[in-house]
């Protein structure tokens, strides 16, 4: 073992200044590239989440236009139904439709995931929102379901403006509201049931 160490020390002593400078420069470049990789991956996560959410919003708007979304089954609903070609009944996945026969799926080829978690539609007191799934670590380091708790009562409008919440460092929304026909249908039914109001 001592022989190996002595051999290494002899080699290092034989290096000239140019070799030492080259090794130092290579080490700095290596450290800088690792730093950029980790910093870039955080930005990349937010970019991908933002793109996925925009595409999901567009697809769900199309579903609502075609079939009129009445409501979602739960407070948190996995978006795992946009690649369905056809189905029987008025429910596909966790979404209830007024006109299921008007389904023109698939609306997306694949169901999007981030960090192996499906996106969700959150039924909130401020409306319905597309949000990243539980366990997703955002670019700001916050984890959905641990650091950012999403429930019916969560103030999503505030979180959407907060860079420690659901707003990326480059001002990209990491959750978006969606409008569904169900709220309009409920208002119409209320008028029919009690026309004096």
Residue pairs with C-beta under 8 A, 6 or more apart in sequence:
15 23
42 139
42 140
42 141
43 139
43 168
43 169
43 170
44 139
45 114
45 115
45 137
45 138
45 139
46 138
46 139
46 168
46 169
46 170
46 172
46 174
47 168
47 172
48 114
49 114
49 132
49 136
49 138
49 168
49 174
50 168
50 172
50 173
50 174
52 112
52 114
52 119
53 119
53 130
53 132
53 173
53 174
53 175
53 176
54 176
55 108
55 112
56 79
56 82
56 108
56 112
56 119
56 130
57 130
57 176
57 178
59 82
59 107
59 108
60 69
60 79
60 82
60 107
60 121
60 130
60 178
61 178
61 179
62 104
62 107
63 69
63 82
63 95
63 97
63 103
63 107
64 178
64 179
64 180
64 181
66 99
66 102
66 103
66 104
67 97
67 98
67 99
67 100
67 102
67 103
68 97
68 98
68 99
68 181
68 182
68 185
69 95
69 96
69 97
69 98
69 180
69 181
69 182
70 90
70 96
70 97
70 98
70 180
70 181
70 182
70 185
71 95
71 96
71 123
71 180
71 182
72 94
72 95
72 96
72 121
72 123
72 128
73 91
73 94
73 95
73 96
74 94
74 123
75 122
75 123
75 151
75 152
76 120
76 121
76 122
76 123
76 150
77 93
77 94
77 95
77 120
77 121
77 122
77 123
78 93
78 94
78 118
78 119
78 120
78 133
79 93
79 111
79 112
79 118
79 119
79 120
79 121
79 130
80 93
80 111
80 118
81 92
81 93
81 94
81 95
81 111
82 105
82 106
82 107
82 108
82 111
83 105
83 106
83 107
83 108
83 109
83 110
83 111
84 92
84 93
84 103
84 105
84 106
85 105
85 106
86 103
86 105
87 100
87 103
89 100
90 96
90 97
90 98
90 100
91 97
91 100
92 100
92 103
92 105
94 121
95 121
96 182
97 103
98 181
98 185
111 118
112 118
112 119
113 119
113 133
114 132
114 133
114 136
115 135
115 136
115 137
117 132
117 133
117 134
117 135
117 136
117 144
118 133
119 130
119 131
119 132
119 133
120 130
120 131
120 132
120 133
120 134
121 128
121 129
121 130
121 131
121 178
122 128
122 129
122 130
122 131
122 150
122 154
122 156
122 175
123 152
124 150
124 151
124 152
124 153
124 154
124 156
125 152
125 153
126 155
126 156
126 157
126 177
127 177
127 178
127 179
128 177
128 178
128 179
128 180
129 156
129 175
129 176
129 177
129 178
130 175
130 176
130 178
131 144
131 150
131 166
131 174
131 175
132 138
132 144
132 174
132 175
133 144
134 144
134 145
135 143
135 144
135 145
135 146
136 143
136 144
137 143
138 144
138 148
138 166
138 168
138 174
139 168
139 169
140 163
140 164
140 165
140 168
140 169
141 147
142 148
142 164
142 165
144 150
148 159
148 165
148 166
150 156
156 166
156 175
156 177
158 165
159 165
159 166
159 167
159 175
160 166
160 167
160 173
160 175
161 167
163 169
166 173
166 174
166 175
167 173
167 174
168 174
190 197
191 197
